[in-house]
Amino acid sequence: MKQGVLVGCSREQEDLLEWWWGCYSKHNTLPVCFVTYEFDLKDSLRLLERGEVVQSNEPFSKGTFRKVTAFSLSPFDVNLWLDLDCEVRGDLSPIFSLFSSGCVFCPRGPRKCGTNDPYGWFKMCNSGSWVRDTGLILADRDGRLYRKWFADVQAFSHMYHGENETLVVVADREGLPIGEVSDQMFQSCHLNVYPNPLVFHWIGGRGKYLLRERIARERL
């Protein structure tokens, strides 16, 4: 099965492309597919010769459902989705080694559903299920859980806040467990308990602010 890394690009994070590629290519050689949204990045990405480029025109590919759409457009059988604000710090082979056909692997977030959720991002989830950080997703696009997830987004996106809430709801409803990703493999600035994970997610507005500040300092 062909493995590859899947990354989404939109105008608001275009400035992170050079930084992301520098981190990734320092340790990894697997092919990368860039899925572009909102405007056409194909020319600039091809000039940089960084990977294959796919333009998303799906009507539900806006905002918080982009990642589910991206898997359906991928040229790879086994996909590792990484947000552009994910810092790759090492060889990603240990994460790919987690792969099990039909399963979706996604790290836990900082809390369980039903706790500390003032904006209702996980209001449709079963209380006690873990929230998920979809900055990293490992899955095969033909797998059962992914197909159920994709179908729910197509049919019921108006009911959900985002793809992470949808994933938790579908996994619980179908009795299909979400695969775990260890702290050594993935951490975020919301839950930084392991000193040097393979992937560090500069999640949220605050995280990206700190990341851009660091990038600016390193360029001086």
KEKEVEX-51231 format. One record per residue (C-alpha): residue in one letter; x, y, z. Coordinates in steps of 0.001 Angstrom, whole numbers, plus 500000, padded with zeros to 6 digits. Example, Ala and Ser with C-alpha at 12.3 -4.5 7.8 and 13.67 -1.06 7.14 Angstrom:
a512300495500507800s513670498940507140
END
This chain:
m500000500000500000k501322503409499036q502071505627502035g502315509396502066v501872512594504030l498850514811503470v498911518547504208g496251521219503721c497152524727502579s495052527866502693r495842531547502412e495880532208506146q498697529705506714e500658530005503474d503494531688505396l504108528428507301l504818526344504187e508564526991503994w509013526342507722w506920523140507634w508790521740504655g512162522522506227c511225520566509358y509684517656507466s512359517182504803k515167517227507365h514080513792508604n511721512283506007t511541511321502331l508006509937501965p505960511694499264v503772514640500253c500444515720498787f499379519325499366v495635519924499243t494878523579498533y491799525529499588e490281528913498809f492861529879496199d495255528159493824l498696527438495243k499599524970492513d502130527146490668s504153528120493739l504183524593495125r505247523074491811l508063525598491506l509284524487494916e509060520841493798r507860519753497184g505151517348496257e501930516617494460v499214519285494595v495453518759494604q492885521554494505s489809520985496671n486508522196495274e484187520172497475p481248522262498721f481711521099502317s485476521560502354k485258524768504344g486861525412507680t486669522620510162f485739519839507684r488653520238505275k490643517296506548v487923514743505894t487660516029502320a491417515879501841f491586512133502474s489088511533499686l491361513436497257s494636511831498291p496753509745495864f497924507569498779d496376504426500223v497667505148503736n497670508813504705l499269510699507558w497540514065507777l499563516836509446d498426520410510011l500806523083508755d501360524201512348c502682520730513256e506446520759513765v508020517518512546r511036516793514732g512067513359513530d511509510316511351l507767509636511066s508189505889510478p507136504974514061i503812506734513490f503220504928510188s504032501648511950l500860502121514024f498711501667510935s495993499040511036s493611498667508106g490208500225508700c491282502183511775v491698505944512237f494524506975514549c494225510382516178p495818511745519387r493795512498522465g493138516104523334p493650517636526791r490296516570528296k487269514324528023c484013515340526393g481520516989528703t484186518899530653n485435522456530152d483710522939526794p482239526484526969y481800526770523184g480152523386522768w482732521983520345f482036518440521554k478451518813522749m477214515881520619c479817513455521972n479273510949524741s480398512312528076g483591510503529036s484917510020525493w488224511741524817v488310514819522638r490669514391519691d493377516602518218t493009516242514452g496298518001513792l497505514433513158i495389511710511571l496617508338510291a494128506369508193d493414504549504972r490791506306502886d488986503018502187g488832502026505847r485482501463507530l485779504204510177y487013506779507676r484160505986505261k481578506330508070w483224509597509166f483222510961505617a479562510005505108d478496511791508302v480327514953507269q478631514877503875a475168514347505302f475233516123508669s477981518768508651h475374521375509631m474944519542512949y478598519423513957h481205521985514994g484041520215513210e485605517012511988n487024516170515406e483571516165517031t482190514147514106l484966511543514422v484285510968518116v480512510699517575v480852508257514659a483438506086516432d481217505776519510r478047505153517495e479611502477515295g481616500842518067l484856501462516156p487649502580518486i489943505438517505g493577504336517469e495811505971520064v498987507963519392s501473508115522260d502798511264523940q506261510407522619m504896510644519089f502626513677519424q502167516604521766s500542520010521543c501083523285523344h497788522524525145l499200519334526642n502982519542526673v504049516699528987y506739514995526884p509912517014526174n510641516076522559p507831514333520644l508158513383516984v505439515918516166f504635519075518132h501370520846517355w501332524635517722i497575524481518002g495127527386518088g495573531110517681r497953531398520626g500057528482519410k500433529907515911y501285533323517346l504129531797519370l505257529747516382r505392532752514052e507326534698516681r509889531892516888i510206531633513105a510756535399512889r513514535242515508e515256532379513728r515315534350510474l517151537301512034
END
